Amino acid sequence: MSALQITAAQTAAQATAPRLPNAATDDAKKWKAAQEFEAMFVHQMMKSMRKTVPQDEEMSSGRRIFTEMLDEQISNSASKNGSFGIAKMVYKELAGENATPPSAFGAYSTTASANSAYGAPRASEKQIENWISEAADTLGVDKNLIRAVIRQESGGNSLARSNKGAKGLMQLMDSTAKEMGVVNSFSGRQNVMGGTRYLKQLLAQFGGDEQKALAAYNAGASTVEQYGGIPPYQETQEYVKRVLEYKEEYEK
């Protein structure tokens, strides 16, 4: 086992969390731990590099503190931008070789200022579970499938908004939300009902085939019809794989 694998395994303890449909998911924690490891690695590398350069013995304590702070900021920035690719390597060690960091499917804002702009508090885990149960019972869609889609789409953040404009727990685009009768995509209940209604529609369109329905949820029904199944897009293929894995976990 390489040093990177050993360190990655050690960070797994920090990244482990119950697989629940909320923002603090296991995958998000693993990705955060991987980014923190890259920041720490880069910081230590910069400190080692500085030791190879002759130091000014008369350097003030204030300048030393500033230099240390600068190194830390550069390290954090490098990890967030994935400059060295170390975080992605560590994440794959923690989550599996084919795993894709949560941010790869569309970053969404979870800051307090962004959330307050939506005029609603972030939904609790209990609220989300109630909405999932209601949608499942009302529309006849597998509860665990709804849970799995929510987990993959938003990590359980009812105020999530992707850089493509998808909103809420099930990441509805405005056109889809309107078609499904959703007035406010940041209303958790409306979003889950609308997203589940859309999922039911796709399941019916593809004869109950969950793989095709999920691929359509991610890439569009016309794309799935064009290819006669899951399209040859890595994002869509991984999306379907992850959602079905999550569903299987919830069934245990």
C-alpha positions in Angstrom: 0.0 0.0 0.0 1.4 3.4 -1.0 1.8 6.3 1.4 -1.1 8.1 -0.3 -3.3 5.0 0.2 -2.3 4.8 3.9 -3.1 8.4 4.4 -6.3 8.1 2.5 -7.4 5.2 4.7 -6.6 7.2 7.8 -8.8 10.1 6.6 -11.7 7.6 6.0 -12.5 7.7 9.7 -13.1 11.5 9.4 -15.1 11.0 6.3 -17.4 8.2 7.5 -21.1 9.1 8.1 -24.4 7.4 8.0 -25.8 7.2 4.5 -28.8 9.5 5.0 -30.5 11.7 2.5 -29.1 15.0 3.9 -26.4 17.5 3.0 -23.8 15.8 5.3 -23.7 12.6 3.2 -20.8 10.2 3.3 -19.7 11.1 -0.2 -19.6 14.9 0.6 -17.6 14.2 3.8 -15.1 12.0 1.8 -14.7 14.7 -0.8 -14.1 17.3 1.9 -11.6 15.1 3.7 -9.8 14.6 0.4 -9.6 18.3 -0.2 -8.3 18.9 3.3 -5.6 16.3 2.7 -4.5 18.0 -0.5 -4.3 21.3 1.3 -2.3 19.8 4.1 0.0 18.0 1.6 0.7 21.2 -0.4 1.2 23.2 2.8 3.8 20.7 4.1 5.5 20.7 0.6 5.8 24.5 0.7 7.3 24.4 4.2 9.8 21.8 3.0 10.7 23.9 0.0 11.2 27.0 2.2 13.7 25.1 4.3 15.9 24.6 1.3 16.2 28.4 0.9 18.5 30.4 3.2 16.4 32.1 5.8 16.8 35.7 6.9 17.8 35.4 10.6 16.5 39.0 11.1 13.1 38.2 9.8 10.5 39.6 12.2 8.0 37.3 13.9 5.2 39.3 12.1 6.7 38.5 8.8 7.1 34.8 9.7 3.4 34.7 10.7 2.4 36.4 7.4 4.5 33.9 5.4 2.9 31.0 7.2 -0.6 32.4 6.6 0.2 33.0 2.9 1.3 29.4 2.5 -1.9 28.2 4.1 -4.0 30.3 1.9 -2.2 29.1 -1.2 -2.6 25.5 -0.1 -6.3 25.9 0.5 -6.8 27.6 -2.8 -4.8 24.8 -4.6 -7.0 22.1 -3.0 -10.3 23.9 -3.9 -9.2 24.4 -7.5 -7.8 20.8 -7.8 -4.5 22.2 -9.0 -2.5 19.1 -8.1 -5.2 16.4 -8.5 -4.3 14.9 -5.2 -7.8 15.4 -3.7 -9.4 13.5 -6.6 -6.9 10.6 -6.1 -7.6 10.4 -2.4 -11.4 10.5 -3.0 -11.1 7.6 -5.4 -9.2 5.6 -2.7 -12.0 6.4 -0.2 -15.0 6.0 -2.4 -13.9 3.6 -5.2 -11.9 3.9 -8.4 -15.0 4.8 -10.5 -16.4 7.2 -8.0 -16.9 10.8 -9.0 -16.6 13.7 -6.5 -20.0 15.1 -5.6 -19.1 18.5 -7.2 -18.6 16.9 -10.6 -22.4 16.7 -11.2 -22.9 20.4 -10.8 -21.8 22.6 -7.9 -24.5 24.2 -5.8 -24.4 26.9 -3.2 -25.0 26.1 0.5 -23.9 29.4 2.0 -26.1 31.2 4.5 -26.4 34.3 2.2 -27.5 32.2 -0.7 -30.0 30.2 1.3 -31.6 33.3 2.9 -32.2 34.7 -0.6 -34.6 31.8 -1.3 -36.8 33.0 1.5 -37.1 29.5 3.2 -35.1 27.6 5.8 -33.3 24.5 4.7 -35.4 21.4 5.2 -34.6 18.9 8.0 -34.0 15.2 7.5 -37.4 14.5 9.1 -39.2 16.8 6.8 -37.5 15.2 3.7 -38.4 11.8 4.9 -42.1 12.8 5.3 -42.2 14.3 1.8 -40.6 11.1 0.4 -43.1 8.9 2.1 -46.0 11.1 0.9 -44.7 11.1 -2.7 -44.1 7.4 -2.7 -47.5 6.6 -1.4 -49.4 9.1 -3.6 -47.6 8.3 -6.8 -46.6 4.7 -6.4 -42.9 5.1 -6.8 -40.4 3.1 -4.8 -39.5 5.1 -1.7 -35.8 4.0 -1.8 -35.5 5.1 -5.4 -36.7 8.6 -4.5 -34.3 8.7 -1.6 -31.4 7.6 -3.8 -32.2 10.2 -6.5 -32.4 13.0 -3.9 -29.1 11.9 -2.4 -27.3 11.9 -5.8 -29.0 15.1 -7.0 -28.6 17.4 -4.0 -27.3 15.5 -1.0 -30.5 16.4 0.7 -30.1 20.2 0.4 -33.6 21.6 -0.3 -32.0 24.9 -1.3 -29.4 23.4 -3.7 -29.0 25.2 -7.0 -26.6 23.9 -9.7 -24.6 26.0 -12.0 -26.9 24.8 -14.8 -30.0 26.2 -13.0 -31.4 23.0 -11.5 -33.1 23.6 -8.1 -34.0 21.9 -4.9 -33.9 18.4 -3.6 -34.4 16.6 -6.9 -32.7 19.3 -8.9 -35.6 20.3 -11.2 -35.0 22.6 -14.2 -37.5 25.4 -14.5 -39.1 23.9 -17.6 -39.5 20.5 -15.9 -40.8 22.0 -12.7 -43.5 23.9 -14.6 -44.5 20.8 -16.5 -44.8 18.9 -13.2 -46.9 21.6 -11.6 -44.2 22.9 -9.3 -44.6 26.6 -8.5 -41.6 26.9 -6.2 -38.7 24.5 -6.6 -37.3 25.5 -3.3 -40.4 24.3 -1.5 -39.2 20.9 -0.5 -42.6 19.3 -0.6 -43.4 20.6 -4.1 -40.0 19.7 -5.3 -40.2 16.1 -4.1 -43.7 15.6 -5.5 -42.8 17.2 -8.8 -39.5 15.2 -9.1 -41.2 12.0 -8.2 -44.0 12.7 -10.7 -41.4 13.2 -13.4 -39.6 10.0 -12.3 -42.9 8.1 -12.5 -43.5 9.5 -16.0 -40.0 8.3 -17.1 -40.5 4.9 -15.6 -43.8 4.5 -17.5 -42.2 5.7 -20.7 -39.4 3.1 -20.4 -41.6 0.2 -19.3 -40.5 0.3 -15.7 -36.8 0.0 -16.5 -35.1 1.9 -13.7 -31.8 2.2 -15.5 -33.3 3.8 -18.5 -35.6 6.1 -16.4 -32.6 7.3 -14.4 -30.5 7.9 -17.5 -33.4 9.9 -18.8 -33.7 11.9 -15.6 -30.0 12.8 -16.0 -29.6 13.2 -19.8 -33.1 13.5 -21.1 -35.6 11.0 -22.4 -34.9 11.8 -26.1 -31.2 11.0 -25.6 -32.1 7.6 -24.0 -34.4 6.8 -26.9 -31.8 7.9 -29.4 -29.3 5.4 -28.0 -31.8 2.7 -27.1 -30.6 2.7 -23.5 -28.1 4.5 -21.3 -26.2 6.9 -23.5 -22.4 6.6 -23.8 -21.8 9.6 -21.5 -19.5 8.9 -18.5 -21.5 11.3 -16.3 -24.8 9.6 -17.1 -23.4 6.1 -16.7 -21.9 6.9 -13.3 -25.1 8.7 -12.3 -27.2 5.6 -13.0 -24.7 3.4 -11.2 -24.5 5.5 -8.1 -28.2 6.0 -7.7 -28.9 2.3 -8.0 -26.1 1.6 -5.5 -27.7 4.0 -3.1 -31.1 2.4 -3.6 -29.6 -1.0 -2.8 -28.1 0.3 0.4 -31.5 1.7 1.6 -33.1 -1.7 0.9 -30.8 -3.5 3.3 
